[in-house]
Amino acid sequence: MTRERGLFLTAGMALVAVFAAIGSSASLHTRVGYFLALYGFAFAAYVLGVRIAFRAEPDRWLLGVMLAVAVVARAVLVPAHPDLSTDIHRYLWEGRVVLHGGNPFALAPADSSLTFMRDDGFELVNHRDMATIYPPLAQGAFALGAWLHPTVTMLKALFVLFDIATVMVLMKLLRARGRSPGHALVYAWSPLVILETGHSGHLDALGVFFLVCGILLLTGRRERWGFVALGAAFLAKYLTVVLLPFFVVRRRWAGILIVVAVAVVGYLPFAGAGAELVRSLRTYSGTWWFNGPPFMALSGILGEPITARRLLAAAGIVFAIAAAFRERDLARYTYLVIGCSLLLAPTVYPWYLIWMVPFLCIFPNRGWIAFTGLVALSYWVWVVYAASGAWIVPTRVLAAEYIPFYLLLAWEAARGSRVEGERRG
């Protein structure tokens, strides 16, 4: 075994060992320092693995180890209690509501008509006074998990399957673009993706799978199915609406109609909710904020959060339209607009970055890769919450999280501009 292979295998084993330790640890939200230390070790092993994967030939051995580590690192987390986030308890509740013939868009968990469904896990369901913000395909996944076995473990296992499938699709997409399939390790071994899917069970793995499938299908000129997949991604999480300018600029009206048709079909079973379909989504988009420094700074300057939201949204729309005219590559456009959305968003939970990671396999960027590690610092919110009941990230933690990210992002942008200038020169 060469030295490089030995280091690669060691990095993979270290990654699995760290996540086994995380999976066996109880009450991580009360031991944030311990969690961050473990996560830091995982990220160091990940960076070593990425460096080797980008230098080495993508032979069967390397790809086999990459996939084995990806599967095992997630598997050891599936049985663990997800206590860094309570979202999956909400997912399971909504899946059970759907199975009982209820409409999560119309009925908040606290609704008296659902009292008969309450069990020991009900107290873990968050925002019980609000109806769902999760789209129809997400509801279908919740219901499938609840039907197979009504436990968070089953629901996490379901999302892990989609997550591993995304790795396989990414390998195909990389090959289609003439890149090494080994670069899929950026996603496959990402501590952020592994933690937020395998441990916390976030639904983003579902939407990302369909987004990457859609881009692969459109790359292969299987346009009808590509747009169906993009419609499914929208029905899993609304973020994929940022792709609309790309297709409008290119007058891909038939594709847009397919996406709209898929969305309409997805919402039909829940149409009885009427205006309630988007009430909670409006509440989320209009009032929630967390870990978003541009929004926090602009709100402080203007003294008006609503105006700050509108200005940031307008800036994002302008950027998306400009990028749609400039970029011909759908994958690169998606990478840029999702990145812009995350930079300007009032709310940036760690799992939101799952949407960015697949594109770092194609367009590796030190700033964004570093941010997938640094964003774990936002879990310090649990320390503040325990001490004061406030759900905020301290300024010093925000600085530690974002300043290195912004500096690396600026360095990568300057480096990219210099390389482009040299090519043209």
Salt bridges, closest charged atoms under 4 A:
GLU4 OE2 - ARG55 NH2 3.31
ASP59 OD2 - ARG5 NH2 2.24
ASP83 OD2 - HIS29 ND1 3.32
ASP87 OD2 - HIS202 ND1 3.64
GLU94 OE2 - ARG90 NE 2.62
ASP119 OD2 - ARG96 NH1 3.30
GLU123 OE1 - ARG128 NH2 3.59
ASP163 OD2 - ARG74 NE 2.52
GLU196 OE1 - HIS202 NE2 3.54
ASP204 OD2 - LYS237 NZ 2.66
GLU223 OE2 - ARG252 NH2 2.98
GLU276 OE2 - ARG279 NH2 2.84
GLU327 OE2 - ARG326 NE 3.56
GLU327 OE1 - ARG332 NE 3.50
ASP329 OD2 - ARG177 NH2 2.55
GLU412 OE2 - ARG366 NH1 3.34
GLU412 OE1 - ARG415 NH1 3.29
GLU420 OE1 - ARG423 NH1 3.89
GLU420 OE2 - ARG424 NE 3.26
